[in-house]
Amino acid sequence: MTHADIIAKLLNVRSAQVQATVALLDEGNTVPFISRYRKEMTGTLDDEQVRQVADEISRLRAMDERRAAILKSIEEQGKLTDELRTVIENAETLTALDDLYAPYRPKRSTRASIAREKGLEGLAEHILKQTVTRRAIEDLVRESYLNEQVTSVEEALQGARDIAAETISDNANVRQATREKALKFAMLYAEKMADAADEKRTYETYYNFSGRVDRLQPHQILAINRGEKENILRVRVEVVEKDWRPAVEAEFQEDILSPFSDEMTIAIQDAADRLLLPAIERDARRALSEKADGHAINVFADNLHALLNTPPLAGQTVLGLDPGFRTGCKFAVVDPTGKLLDTGAIYPHEPKNDWQGALRILQTSIIRHSVSLITIGNGTASRETEKLVAELVKMVDGAVGAQHVAPLPPVKYLIVNEAGASVYSASPLARAEFPNLDVTIRGAVSIARRAQDPMAELVKIDPKSIGVGLYQHDVDQTALSHALDGVIERAVNTVGVDANTASAALLMHVAGVGPKLATGIVTYRDANGAFKARADLHNVSGLGPKAFEQCAGFLRIRNGSDPLDSSAIHPESYLATRQVLERAGLKPDSPLDERKPALDALLAKTPPEKLAVELGCGRPTLKDILEQLVRPGRDPRFDAPPPILRSDVLKTEDLAPGMELKGTVRNVVDFGAFIDIGVKQDGLLHKSQIPFGTVFKVSDIIDVEILKIETERGRISLGWVKK
């Protein structure tokens, strides 16, 4: 099968769709651009499918390179037969390729290679082929295999057995069959090392653990791997004889009529104990880790995507609080555009306990800047600071702001996930953005902005530091980074970016832009003022025709010279769009409430299929144009419910079994979901309480019931209430 056929079968799509997508990728087009603006060519493959095509074609091409290198190496050794070439060319996985290459791979000095250098390969062939002869082995060895390097019959036989053992272990069919058995039936054992220190008993579950490898859960594998890495656990995989011996004997049969039968028996056991089973154990551990890594990466990616798509709280002047005890609570006030207005520090908790002074300082700042929302980081002293804010909200309720004649609307507060705020605070990006601010104040700014536009703020942080994953620091970091970069790219381009307000950190994730062009866009904007039209992007140094093609549809120009520039319609489709408007009796700046009736009337007269042909565009493109004309530049994040805003503190003592509350999903893991219900400790909605097929994602707002409260252990068990 061709690469396109293989990928098409995997994704359950047509081969022609894959071929077109691969061609577009090879031309330098980005995944977001292809999935959004080349639907006619790909047969409307979505972002995830296009990304899978990109990943799979890279994998298959890497296999091709490996295959070519293997064929070249074997050919240079003069050992490449037509049959071997065919088998290698038909191998479907890297593991299969490596199995086939094993007998020919240049090795460091081994017992077998040393024996070959002593001229014992012929004797090994007698063992492997089970030569039948009436001649005594000793006579054959003395006559043909003793020399200055091999001085005894036993030494010769040992060397020959070493060669035979390596040949048996390197056999591709033996490896494959044994590996398949191991991945189904092998047992994994873990035990605590005698002198290991595990003060918190983190790995107690695995002190004396056994499990069949095909039944291990990803979180178990990751925990065991970490325990082993920390020298707390000793781990082994055991493959029993009935699962490996048939694989060997299918390729290497003993013949009781051969005088070399006993030598084969010894060689097979040696091959298994010394070479084959240790290699299969490594393969099994690697396969388990890859499976667990893949699962953990997918969990992290799903959680990150949901977090990035948390609805922004637009139009709010926000006071962000970074809680702390000894060092105090740092605060920052930002206006609705994220511009910094005020900063400071308060010390309401131990050791200073300046509760009243903290209230006065915050009240003054709230009234001065007409703050409408307070965000509190969820780290150390978070819930203690929440009590302060709840009291503060009552104090300022009805106060008059600097820009108000009437009293301010009620101030609400929100607990936000502060994970990664300290990483951002010390980053070069934060230093460039706020060179004169203390690192702790920068964290408060980040906490304030996370409510206004979570995506715009979170893209400034290494996604591995955001804290919505499972063992994220233990998995394959290259694979994790690739997956998370894809998640960010997908989220940013689905929403679109305002070219006149976005930071370089956000712009760099726009299709076709990258770090250098992102900086160039901001530099041009600072020097020349706001972009008036998408066409102005051509003036940015380094932003050529290809980059413009890729990024233009994802960059928005609000209140510019062309109303279409604020939509997701690509400039290449402006002509078709204006023709649609003209036929519907509309203009680019026609009021939104006039558009849908006029467009419905147009489609009633001219069906979409016919209209697309007349306009010279595809049906998918026409559909996207019509949707954007009705809802230009729609932000899909607003389709989700907004975060829960609070005005009073809820304590654990206020909870009781049977109580129903609204909660926010903070993290989704293998065994359930952690839910913020407004008290100090997140509650656990165990997977046993979630109906089969129900999927929650980070930032979902759900109804839960209190099942059990374990105050002394800081645990709250929840049940899901389906409304």
C-alpha positions as CSV (number, residue, x, y, z in Angstrom):
1,M,0.0,0.0,0.0
2,T,1.1,3.6,-0.6
3,H,1.5,6.0,2.3
4,A,-1.8,7.6,1.4
5,D,-3.6,4.3,1.5
6,I,-2.1,3.4,4.9
7,I,-3.1,6.8,6.4
8,A,-6.5,6.7,4.8
9,K,-7.2,3.3,6.3
10,L,-6.1,4.5,9.8
11,L,-8.3,7.6,9.6
12,N,-11.2,6.0,7.7
13,V,-11.1,8.5,4.9
14,R,-10.5,8.4,1.2
15,S,-6.9,8.0,-0.1
16,A,-7.5,11.0,-2.4
17,Q,-8.1,13.2,0.6
18,V,-4.9,12.1,2.2
19,Q,-2.9,12.6,-1.0
20,A,-4.3,16.2,-1.4
21,T,-3.5,17.0,2.3
22,V,0.1,15.6,2.0
23,A,0.6,17.7,-1.2
24,L,-0.6,20.8,0.6
25,L,1.7,20.1,3.6
26,D,4.7,19.5,1.3
27,E,4.0,23.0,-0.3
28,G,4.6,24.6,3.1
29,N,0.9,25.1,4.1
30,T,0.1,25.0,7.9
31,V,-2.4,22.7,9.5
32,P,-4.9,25.4,10.5
33,F,-4.8,27.0,7.0
34,I,-5.4,23.7,5.3
35,S,-8.3,22.6,7.5
36,R,-9.9,26.1,7.4
37,Y,-9.3,27.3,3.9
38,R,-8.6,24.3,1.7
39,K,-11.7,22.2,2.5
40,E,-12.5,21.6,-1.2
41,M,-9.1,20.0,-1.7
42,T,-9.1,17.9,1.4
43,G,-12.7,16.8,1.3
44,T,-13.4,18.9,4.5
45,L,-10.9,17.1,6.7
46,D,-11.0,18.8,10.1
47,D,-8.0,20.2,12.0
48,E,-7.4,17.0,14.0
49,Q,-7.5,14.8,10.9
50,V,-5.1,17.1,9.0
51,R,-2.8,17.1,12.0
52,Q,-2.9,13.3,12.1
53,V,-2.1,13.1,8.4
54,A,0.9,15.4,9.1
55,D,2.1,13.2,12.0
56,E,1.6,10.0,10.1
57,I,3.3,11.0,6.9
58,S,6.3,12.2,9.0
59,R,6.4,8.8,10.8
60,L,6.1,6.8,7.6
61,R,8.9,8.9,5.9
62,A,11.1,8.4,8.9
63,M,10.5,4.7,8.5
64,D,11.5,4.9,4.8
65,E,14.7,6.6,5.8
66,R,15.4,3.9,8.4
67,R,14.5,1.2,5.8
68,A,16.9,2.7,3.3
69,A,19.7,2.9,5.8
70,I,19.2,-0.7,6.8
71,L,19.2,-2.0,3.2
72,K,22.4,0.0,2.5
73,S,24.1,-1.4,5.6
74,I,23.3,-5.0,4.8
75,E,24.2,-4.5,1.1
76,E,27.6,-3.1,2.0
77,Q,28.1,-6.3,4.1
78,G,27.4,-8.4,1.0
79,K,24.5,-10.2,2.7
80,L,21.4,-8.6,1.1
81,T,19.4,-11.3,-0.8
82,D,16.3,-10.6,-2.9
83,E,14.2,-12.4,-0.3
84,L,15.6,-10.3,2.6
85,R,15.1,-7.1,0.6
86,T,11.4,-8.0,0.0
87,V,10.8,-8.8,3.7
88,I,12.5,-5.5,4.8
89,E,10.6,-3.5,2.2
90,N,7.3,-4.9,3.4
91,A,8.0,-4.3,7.2
92,E,5.2,-2.1,8.6
93,T,6.8,-0.9,11.9
94,L,10.1,0.3,13.2
95,T,10.2,-2.6,15.6
96,A,9.8,-5.1,12.7
97,L,12.6,-3.3,10.8
98,D,14.9,-3.5,13.9
99,D,14.1,-7.2,14.3
100,L,15.1,-7.9,10.7
101,Y,18.3,-5.8,11.1
102,A,19.3,-7.4,14.4
103,P,21.5,-10.2,12.9
104,Y,23.3,-7.7,10.6
105,R,23.6,-4.7,12.9
106,P,27.3,-3.9,13.7
107,K,27.7,-4.8,17.4
108,R,30.2,-3.9,20.0
109,S,32.3,-6.9,21.1
110,T,30.1,-9.7,22.3
111,R,30.8,-13.3,23.2
112,A,29.5,-14.4,19.8
113,S,31.6,-11.8,17.9
114,I,34.7,-13.0,19.7
115,A,33.9,-16.6,18.9
116,R,33.4,-15.7,15.2
117,E,36.9,-14.0,15.2
118,K,38.3,-17.3,16.4
119,G,36.8,-19.2,13.4
120,L,33.9,-21.0,15.2
121,E,31.0,-19.9,13.0
122,G,31.1,-23.2,11.1
123,L,30.8,-25.2,14.3
124,A,27.9,-23.0,15.3
125,E,26.2,-23.8,12.0
126,H,26.4,-27.5,12.9
127,I,24.5,-26.7,16.1
128,L,21.9,-24.6,14.5
129,K,21.3,-27.0,11.6
130,Q,21.5,-30.0,13.9
131,T,23.9,-31.8,11.6
132,V,23.4,-35.5,11.6
133,T,26.6,-37.4,11.5
134,R,28.1,-40.6,13.0
135,R,31.3,-38.9,13.6
136,A,32.0,-37.9,17.3
137,I,31.8,-34.2,18.0
138,E,35.2,-34.2,19.7
139,D,36.9,-35.6,16.6
140,L,35.2,-33.0,14.3
141,V,36.2,-30.2,16.7
142,R,39.8,-31.3,17.0
143,E,40.2,-31.7,13.3
144,S,38.7,-28.4,12.1
145,Y,38.3,-25.9,14.9
146,L,41.2,-26.0,17.3
147,N,44.0,-23.5,16.8
148,E,46.2,-21.1,18.7
149,Q,43.2,-19.1,19.9
150,V,41.0,-22.2,20.7
151,T,43.0,-24.8,22.5
152,S,40.3,-27.2,23.8
153,V,37.1,-28.9,22.6
154,E,35.0,-27.4,25.4
155,E,36.3,-23.9,24.6
156,A,35.3,-24.4,20.9
157,L,31.9,-25.7,21.8
158,Q,31.3,-22.9,24.3
159,G,32.2,-20.3,21.5
160,A,29.9,-22.1,19.0
161,R,27.1,-22.1,21.6
162,D,27.6,-18.3,22.1
163,I,27.2,-17.8,18.3
164,A,24.1,-20.0,18.2
165,A,22.6,-18.3,21.2
166,E,23.0,-14.9,19.6
167,T,21.6,-16.1,16.3
168,I,18.6,-17.5,18.1
169,S,18.0,-14.3,20.0
170,D,18.5,-12.1,16.9
171,N,16.0,-14.1,14.8
172,A,13.2,-11.7,13.7
173,N,10.4,-14.3,13.9
174,V,11.5,-15.4,17.4
175,R,11.6,-11.8,18.6
176,Q,8.2,-11.0,17.1
177,A,6.4,-14.1,18.4
178,T,8.0,-13.8,21.9
179,R,7.2,-10.1,22.1
180,E,3.6,-10.7,21.1
181,K,3.2,-13.3,23.9
182,A,4.9,-11.0,26.4
183,L,2.7,-8.1,25.7
184,K,-0.4,-10.3,26.3
185,F,0.7,-12.6,29.1
186,A,3.9,-11.4,30.8
187,M,3.7,-10.4,34.5
188,L,5.2,-7.1,35.8
189,Y,6.5,-7.2,39.4
190,A,7.4,-4.2,41.5
191,E,8.8,-4.2,45.0
192,K,10.2,-1.7,47.4
193,M,14.0,-1.6,47.5
194,A,15.3,-2.5,50.9
195,D,17.1,0.7,51.6
196,A,14.8,3.0,49.8
197,A,13.4,6.1,51.6
198,D,9.8,6.9,50.8
199,E,8.8,9.1,53.7
200,K,5.4,10.1,52.3
201,R,4.7,6.5,51.3
202,T,3.9,7.8,47.8
203,Y,4.5,4.4,46.2
204,E,3.1,2.2,48.9
205,T,0.6,0.7,46.5
206,Y,3.5,-0.8,44.6
207,Y,5.7,-2.0,47.4
208,N,4.6,-5.6,46.6
209,F,2.8,-5.3,43.3
210,S,2.1,-7.7,40.4
211,G,0.0,-7.3,37.3
212,R,-0.4,-8.8,33.9
213,V,1.1,-6.2,31.4
214,D,-2.0,-6.1,29.2
215,R,-4.2,-5.1,32.2
216,L,-2.0,-2.4,33.7
217,Q,-3.6,1.1,33.6
218,P,-1.6,4.1,32.3
219,H,-1.4,5.8,35.6
220,Q,0.0,2.6,37.2
221,I,2.7,2.4,34.6
222,L,3.6,6.0,35.0
223,A,3.7,5.7,38.8
224,I,5.9,2.6,38.7
225,N,8.2,4.2,36.2
226,R,8.7,7.2,38.5
227,G,9.2,5.0,41.5
228,E,11.9,3.1,39.7
229,K,13.5,6.3,38.5
230,E,13.6,7.6,42.1
231,N,15.3,4.4,43.2
232,I,12.4,3.4,45.4
233,L,11.0,0.5,43.4
234,R,12.7,-2.5,41.7
235,V,10.8,-3.6,38.6
236,R,10.9,-6.6,36.4
237,V,8.9,-8.3,33.7
238,E,8.7,-12.0,33.7
239,V,7.9,-14.1,30.5
240,V,7.3,-17.7,31.4
241,E,8.8,-20.6,29.4
242,K,5.6,-21.7,27.8
243,D,5.4,-18.2,26.2
244,W,8.9,-18.1,24.8
245,R,10.0,-21.7,24.1
246,P,7.4,-22.4,21.3
247,A,8.6,-19.2,19.5
248,V,12.2,-20.5,19.5
249,E,11.4,-24.1,18.7
250,A,9.3,-23.0,15.7
251,E,12.6,-21.7,14.1
252,F,15.3,-23.9,15.7
253,Q,14.4,-27.5,16.2
254,E,16.4,-30.0,18.2
255,D,17.1,-33.3,16.5
256,I,17.7,-36.2,18.9
257,L,19.6,-38.0,16.1
258,S,22.1,-35.3,15.9
259,P,25.2,-35.4,18.1
260,F,24.7,-31.6,18.5
261,S,21.3,-32.0,20.1
262,D,22.6,-31.4,23.6
263,E,24.5,-28.3,22.4
264,M,21.3,-26.9,21.0
265,T,19.5,-27.4,24.3
266,I,22.2,-25.5,26.1
267,A,22.3,-22.7,23.4
268,I,18.5,-22.2,23.5
269,Q,18.4,-21.8,27.3
270,D,21.4,-19.5,27.2
271,A,19.8,-17.5,24.4
272,A,16.6,-17.1,26.4
273,D,18.3,-16.3,29.8
274,R,21.1,-14.0,28.6
275,L,19.8,-12.3,25.5
276,L,16.3,-12.9,24.3
277,L,14.3,-12.4,27.5
278,P,16.2,-9.3,28.7
279,A,15.6,-7.8,25.3
280,I,11.9,-8.7,25.3
281,E,11.6,-7.2,28.8
282,R,13.1,-3.9,27.6
283,D,10.7,-4.0,24.6
284,A,7.7,-4.7,26.9
285,R,8.7,-1.9,29.3
286,R,9.2,0.5,26.4
287,A,5.8,-0.5,24.8
288,L,4.1,0.0,28.2
289,S,5.7,3.4,28.7
290,E,4.8,4.5,25.1
291,K,1.2,3.5,25.8
292,A,1.1,5.3,29.1
293,D,2.9,8.3,27.7
294,G,0.5,8.5,24.8
295,H,-2.5,8.3,27.2
296,A,-1.0,10.9,29.5
297,I,-0.2,13.3,26.6
298,N,-3.7,13.0,25.3
299,V,-5.2,13.7,28.8
300,F,-2.9,16.8,29.1
301,A,-3.7,17.9,25.6
302,D,-7.5,17.6,26.2
303,N,-7.3,19.4,29.5
304,L,-5.1,22.2,28.0
305,H,-7.4,22.7,25.0
306,A,-10.4,23.0,27.4
307,L,-8.5,25.5,29.6
308,L,-7.4,27.6,26.7
309,N,-11.1,27.8,25.5
310,T,-12.4,29.0,28.9
311,P,-14.7,31.9,28.1
312,P,-13.1,35.3,28.6
313,L,-14.7,37.8,31.0
314,A,-14.5,40.8,28.6
315,G,-15.0,44.4,29.7
316,Q,-13.9,43.8,33.3
317,T,-11.5,46.0,35.3
318,V,-9.7,43.3,37.3
319,L,-7.8,43.3,40.6
320,G,-5.5,40.2,40.7
321,L,-4.3,38.9,44.0
322,D,-1.3,36.6,44.4
323,P,-1.8,35.2,47.9
324,G,0.9,34.6,50.4
325,F,1.6,34.5,54.1
326,R,5.0,35.8,55.3
327,T,5.8,37.7,52.1
328,G,2.3,39.2,51.9
329,C,-0.3,39.2,49.1
330,K,0.7,41.1,45.9
331,F,-2.0,42.8,43.9
332,A,-2.3,44.4,40.4
333,V,-5.2,46.2,38.8
334,V,-5.6,46.0,35.0
335,D,-8.1,47.8,32.8
336,P,-10.4,45.8,30.3
337,T,-7.6,45.8,27.7
338,G,-5.1,44.3,30.2
339,K,-3.3,47.6,30.7
340,L,-1.6,47.8,34.1
341,L,-3.2,50.5,36.3
342,D,-2.0,49.9,39.9
343,T,0.1,47.6,42.0
344,G,0.8,47.0,45.7
345,A,1.2,44.6,48.5
346,I,-0.9,43.8,51.6
347,Y,-0.1,41.7,54.7
348,P,-3.4,40.4,56.1
349,H,-2.0,37.0,57.3
350,E,0.7,35.8,59.7
351,P,3.1,37.1,60.8
352,K,1.9,40.8,60.4
353,N,-1.9,40.1,60.5
354,D,-2.7,43.6,59.1
355,W,-6.3,42.6,58.2
356,Q,-7.8,46.1,58.4
357,G,-4.9,47.8,56.7
358,A,-5.2,45.3,53.8
359,L,-8.9,46.0,53.5
360,R,-8.4,49.8,53.4
361,I,-5.7,49.5,50.7
362,L,-7.7,47.2,48.5
363,Q,-10.9,49.3,49.0
364,T,-9.1,52.4,47.9
365,S,-7.7,50.8,44.7
366,I,-11.1,49.2,43.8
367,I,-13.0,52.5,44.1
368,R,-10.2,54.5,42.4
369,H,-10.2,52.3,39.3
370,S,-13.8,51.1,39.3
371,V,-12.8,47.4,39.7
372,S,-15.6,45.0,38.9
373,L,-13.9,41.7,39.4
374,I,-11.3,40.3,41.8
375,T,-9.3,37.3,40.9
376,I,-7.4,35.2,43.5
377,G,-4.7,32.8,42.7
378,N,-5.4,29.3,44.0
379,G,-2.0,28.7,45.6
380,T,-0.7,29.1,49.2
381,A,-3.1,31.2,51.4
382,S,-5.7,31.2,48.7
383,R,-8.7,30.4,50.8
384,E,-7.5,32.6,53.7
385,T,-7.3,35.4,51.2
386,E,-10.8,34.5,49.9
387,K,-12.2,35.4,53.4
388,L,-10.6,38.8,53.1
389,V,-12.0,39.4,49.7
390,A,-15.5,38.3,50.7
391,E,-15.4,40.9,53.5
392,L,-14.0,43.4,51.1
393,V,-16.8,42.9,48.6
394,K,-19.4,43.8,51.2
395,M,-17.5,46.9,52.1
396,V,-17.3,48.3,48.6
397,D,-20.8,47.2,47.5
398,G,-22.5,50.5,46.5
399,A,-19.4,52.6,46.6
400,V,-18.9,55.3,44.0
401,G,-16.0,54.8,41.5
402,A,-13.8,57.5,40.0
403,Q,-15.6,57.4,36.7
404,H,-19.1,56.9,38.1
405,V,-21.8,59.2,39.3
406,A,-24.0,56.2,40.4
407,P,-22.7,53.5,42.7
408,L,-20.5,50.8,41.2
409,P,-22.2,47.5,40.3
410,P,-21.5,44.7,42.8
411,V,-18.0,43.4,42.8
412,K,-17.6,39.7,42.3
413,Y,-14.5,37.5,42.8
414,L,-13.1,34.4,41.1
415,I,-10.6,31.8,42.2
416,V,-8.2,31.2,39.2
417,N,-5.6,28.5,38.5
418,E,-2.3,30.3,39.1
419,A,-0.2,27.4,37.9
420,G,2.7,28.7,35.8
421,A,2.3,32.3,37.0
422,S,5.7,32.2,38.8
423,V,7.3,30.7,35.7
424,Y,5.9,33.5,33.5
425,S,7.0,36.1,36.1
426,A,10.6,35.2,35.9
427,S,10.6,34.7,32.1
428,P,12.3,37.0,29.5
429,L,8.9,37.8,28.1
430,A,7.7,39.1,31.5
431,R,10.9,41.1,32.0
432,A,10.4,42.7,28.6
433,E,6.8,43.4,29.3
434,F,7.3,44.8,32.8
435,P,11.0,45.6,33.2
436,N,10.4,47.8,36.3
437,L,8.1,45.5,38.2
438,D,9.1,43.1,40.9
439,V,8.8,39.4,39.8
440,T,6.0,38.8,42.4
441,I,3.9,41.7,41.1
442,R,4.2,40.3,37.6
443,G,2.5,37.1,38.9
444,A,-0.4,39.2,40.2
445,V,-0.8,40.8,36.7
446,S,-0.9,37.3,35.2
447,I,-3.6,36.2,37.7
448,A,-5.7,39.3,36.8
449,R,-5.4,38.8,33.1
450,R,-6.3,35.1,33.2
451,A,-9.9,36.0,33.8
452,Q,-10.0,38.6,31.0
453,D,-8.6,36.3,28.3
454,P,-7.3,33.0,29.6
455,M,-5.8,32.0,26.2
456,A,-3.9,35.3,25.6
457,E,-2.3,34.9,29.0
458,L,-1.7,31.2,29.1
459,V,0.2,31.1,25.8
460,K,2.9,33.0,27.5
461,I,3.7,30.1,29.8
462,D,5.4,26.7,29.0
463,P,2.3,24.5,28.8
464,K,3.9,21.8,31.0
465,S,3.8,24.3,33.8
466,I,0.1,24.9,33.7
467,G,-0.7,21.9,35.8
468,V,-3.6,20.2,34.1
469,G,-1.8,17.0,33.2
470,L,-0.9,13.6,34.6
471,Y,2.8,12.8,35.2
472,Q,3.7,15.4,32.6
473,H,7.3,15.6,33.6
474,D,7.8,11.9,33.3
475,V,6.5,11.3,29.7
476,D,8.4,11.7,26.4
477,Q,9.1,15.4,26.5
478,T,9.5,15.7,22.7
479,A,6.1,14.0,22.0
480,L,4.5,16.1,24.8
481,S,5.8,19.4,23.4
482,H,4.7,18.5,19.9
483,A,1.2,17.6,21.1
484,L,0.8,20.7,23.3
485,D,2.1,23.0,20.5
486,G,-0.5,21.6,18.3
487,V,-3.2,22.2,20.9
488,I,-2.2,25.8,21.3
489,E,-2.0,26.3,17.5
490,R,-5.4,24.8,17.1
491,A,-7.0,26.9,19.9
492,V,-5.5,30.2,18.9
493,N,-6.4,29.9,15.2
494,T,-9.9,28.6,15.9
495,V,-10.6,31.8,18.0
496,G,-8.6,34.2,15.8
497,V,-6.3,37.0,17.0
498,D,-6.7,40.8,17.0
499,A,-3.7,42.0,15.1
500,N,-3.8,45.4,16.9
501,T,-3.8,44.2,20.5
502,A,-2.3,40.7,20.6
503,S,1.1,40.2,22.2
504,A,4.0,38.7,20.4
505,A,3.5,35.6,22.6
506,L,0.0,35.1,21.2
507,L,0.8,36.1,17.6
508,M,3.6,33.6,17.3
509,H,1.0,30.8,17.4
510,V,-0.9,32.2,14.5
511,A,-0.6,30.0,11.4
512,G,2.4,31.0,9.3
513,V,3.7,33.6,11.8
514,G,6.2,32.2,14.3
515,P,8.4,34.1,16.8
516,K,10.3,36.3,14.4
517,L,7.3,37.5,12.5
518,A,5.3,38.0,15.7
519,T,8.0,40.3,17.0
520,G,8.0,42.1,13.6
521,I,4.2,42.6,13.7
522,V,4.4,44.2,17.1
523,T,7.4,46.3,16.2
524,Y,5.6,47.6,13.1
525,R,2.5,48.3,15.1
526,D,4.4,50.2,17.7
527,A,6.2,52.3,15.1
528,N,3.2,53.0,12.7
529,G,0.1,52.7,14.8
530,A,-2.8,50.2,14.5
531,F,-3.3,48.3,11.3
532,K,-6.1,49.7,9.3
533,A,-6.5,46.7,7.0
534,R,-5.2,43.2,6.6
535,A,-3.4,44.4,3.4
536,D,-1.2,46.5,5.7
537,L,0.4,43.3,7.0
538,H,2.3,43.2,3.7
539,N,4.3,46.1,5.0
540,V,5.7,44.1,7.9
541,S,9.3,43.2,7.3
542,G,9.7,39.5,6.4
543,L,6.0,38.9,6.0
544,G,5.9,37.7,2.4
545,P,3.1,36.4,0.2
546,K,3.2,32.8,1.6
547,A,3.1,34.0,5.2
548,F,0.3,36.4,4.4
549,E,-1.7,33.6,2.7
550,Q,-1.3,31.4,5.8
551,C,-2.0,34.0,8.5
552,A,-4.4,36.6,7.1
553,G,-7.6,34.7,7.7
554,F,-6.7,34.2,11.4
555,L,-5.7,37.9,12.1
556,R,-8.6,40.2,12.8
557,I,-8.6,44.0,12.2
558,R,-11.4,45.5,14.3
559,N,-12.9,48.8,13.2
560,G,-10.7,49.0,10.1
561,S,-11.2,50.3,6.6
562,D,-12.8,47.0,5.4
563,P,-15.5,45.3,7.6
564,L,-14.6,41.9,6.2
565,D,-11.2,42.2,7.9
566,S,-12.8,41.6,11.2
567,S,-14.2,38.2,10.1
568,A,-12.6,34.8,9.5
569,I,-13.2,35.1,5.8
570,H,-9.9,34.9,4.0
571,P,-8.9,37.8,1.7
572,E,-8.8,35.4,-1.2
573,S,-12.6,35.0,-0.8
574,Y,-13.4,38.7,-0.6
575,L,-14.5,38.9,-4.2
576,A,-17.0,35.9,-3.8
577,T,-18.1,37.4,-0.5
578,R,-18.9,40.8,-2.0
579,Q,-20.8,39.1,-4.8
580,V,-22.9,37.3,-2.2
581,L,-23.6,40.5,-0.4
582,E,-24.6,42.3,-3.7
583,R,-26.9,39.5,-4.7
584,A,-28.6,39.6,-1.3
585,G,-28.9,43.4,-1.5
586,L,-26.4,44.0,1.4
587,K,-23.2,45.8,2.0
588,P,-20.1,44.8,4.0
589,D,-21.2,47.2,6.8
590,S,-24.9,46.3,6.7
591,P,-26.4,45.8,10.2
592,L,-26.2,42.2,11.5
593,D,-29.9,41.9,12.1
594,E,-30.5,42.6,8.4
595,R,-28.2,40.0,7.1
596,K,-29.8,36.6,7.9
597,P,-33.2,37.4,6.4
598,A,-31.6,38.7,3.2
599,L,-29.2,35.8,2.9
600,D,-32.1,33.3,3.6
601,A,-34.0,35.0,0.8
602,L,-31.0,34.7,-1.6
603,L,-30.6,30.9,-0.9
604,A,-34.3,30.4,-1.4
605,K,-33.9,31.8,-4.9
606,T,-30.5,30.2,-5.6
607,P,-29.7,26.9,-3.9
608,P,-26.2,26.8,-2.3
609,E,-24.9,24.3,-4.9
610,K,-25.8,26.5,-7.8
611,L,-24.7,29.7,-6.0
612,A,-21.2,28.2,-5.3
613,V,-20.8,27.3,-9.0
614,E,-21.8,30.8,-10.1
615,L,-19.4,32.4,-7.6
616,G,-16.6,30.1,-8.6
617,C,-16.0,28.8,-5.1
618,G,-16.6,25.5,-3.4
619,R,-19.6,24.6,-1.4
620,P,-17.6,24.4,1.9
621,T,-16.1,27.8,1.3
622,L,-19.5,29.3,0.6
623,K,-20.9,27.8,3.8
624,D,-18.1,29.4,5.8
625,I,-18.7,32.8,4.1
626,L,-22.4,32.7,4.9
627,E,-21.8,31.8,8.5
628,Q,-19.2,34.6,8.9
629,L,-21.6,37.1,7.4
630,V,-24.2,36.3,10.0
631,R,-21.8,36.0,12.9
632,P,-18.5,37.8,11.8
633,G,-15.4,36.9,13.8
634,R,-17.5,34.8,16.2
635,D,-15.5,33.7,19.3
636,P,-16.4,30.0,19.9
637,R,-15.4,30.4,23.6
638,F,-18.5,32.4,24.3
639,D,-20.6,29.3,23.5
640,A,-19.5,27.7,26.8
641,P,-20.9,28.9,30.2
642,P,-18.8,31.6,31.9
643,P,-16.8,31.0,35.0
644,I,-18.7,31.0,38.3
645,L,-18.3,34.3,40.1
646,R,-18.7,34.5,43.8
647,S,-19.5,37.2,46.4
648,D,-19.2,35.3,49.6
649,V,-17.0,32.6,51.0
650,L,-18.1,29.0,51.5
651,K,-16.4,27.0,54.2
652,T,-16.0,23.2,54.5
653,E,-18.1,23.4,57.7
654,D,-21.0,24.8,55.6
655,L,-21.1,21.5,53.5
656,A,-23.2,18.6,54.3
657,P,-23.9,15.3,52.5
658,G,-26.8,15.6,50.1
659,M,-26.1,19.3,49.4
660,E,-26.1,20.2,45.7
661,L,-23.7,22.9,44.3
662,K,-22.3,24.1,41.0
663,G,-18.7,23.4,40.5
664,T,-15.9,24.0,38.0
665,V,-13.9,21.1,36.6
666,R,-10.2,21.9,37.4
667,N,-8.5,18.7,36.2
668,V,-9.5,15.5,34.5
669,V,-7.5,12.4,35.3
670,D,-7.8,8.6,34.9
671,F,-9.7,8.0,38.1
672,G,-12.2,11.0,37.8
673,A,-12.3,14.7,37.9
674,F,-11.3,17.3,40.5
675,I,-14.1,19.9,41.0
676,D,-13.8,23.4,42.5
677,I,-16.9,23.9,44.6
678,G,-15.8,27.1,46.3
679,V,-14.1,25.7,49.4
680,K,-10.4,25.2,50.2
681,Q,-10.2,21.7,48.9
682,D,-11.3,20.6,45.5
683,G,-13.8,17.7,45.6
684,L,-13.2,14.4,43.7
685,L,-15.9,13.2,41.3
686,H,-14.7,9.6,41.1
687,K,-15.1,7.8,37.8
688,S,-17.6,5.4,39.4
689,Q,-19.9,8.4,39.8
690,I,-19.7,9.3,36.1
691,P,-22.1,7.4,33.8
692,F,-20.4,5.5,31.0
693,G,-19.8,7.7,27.9
694,T,-20.1,11.0,29.8
695,V,-17.0,13.1,29.2
696,F,-16.1,16.2,31.2
697,K,-13.4,18.7,30.3
698,V,-11.5,21.4,32.2
699,S,-13.5,24.5,32.9
700,D,-16.9,22.8,32.5
701,I,-19.6,24.0,34.9
702,I,-21.4,21.1,36.4
703,D,-23.9,20.3,39.2
704,V,-22.6,18.0,41.9
705,E,-23.8,16.5,45.2
706,I,-21.8,16.2,48.4
707,L,-21.5,12.5,49.1
708,K,-18.9,12.4,51.9
709,I,-16.7,14.9,53.8
710,E,-13.5,13.7,55.5
711,T,-12.4,16.9,57.2
712,E,-9.4,15.4,58.9
713,R,-8.0,14.1,55.6
714,G,-9.1,17.1,53.6
715,R,-11.2,15.0,51.2
716,I,-14.6,15.7,49.7
717,S,-16.3,13.0,47.6
718,L,-18.8,14.2,45.0
719,G,-21.6,12.7,42.9
720,W,-22.8,14.1,39.6
721,V,-26.2,15.6,39.4
722,K,-27.6,15.4,35.9
723,K,-29.9,18.4,35.2
